[in-house]
Amino acid sequence: MKKEDTVKLISAEGFEFVIDKEAAMVSQTIHNMLTSPGSFAESQHGEVTFPEISTTILEKICQYFYWHLQFAR
């Protein structure tokens, strides 16, 4: 898998989750951050930091993204 096909989500404690970009795009907020032309630093680096979200919660969010891709369509 190529680096541009993944997104790094970083929790408040600094734990990094590297997930498929397609899975991350389930979130409209993350989608906007990664696709807006030049307005977010996240779109340039492919990293999104969540200073208010703990590692445990961010892990569940990532699991939901993959669940949504598999079952919600």
Buried (B, 14 or more C-beta within 10 A) or exposed (E): EEEEEBBBBBBBEEEEBEBBBEBBBBBEEBEBBBEEEEEBEBBEEBBBBBEEBEBEEBBEBBEBBBEEBEEEE
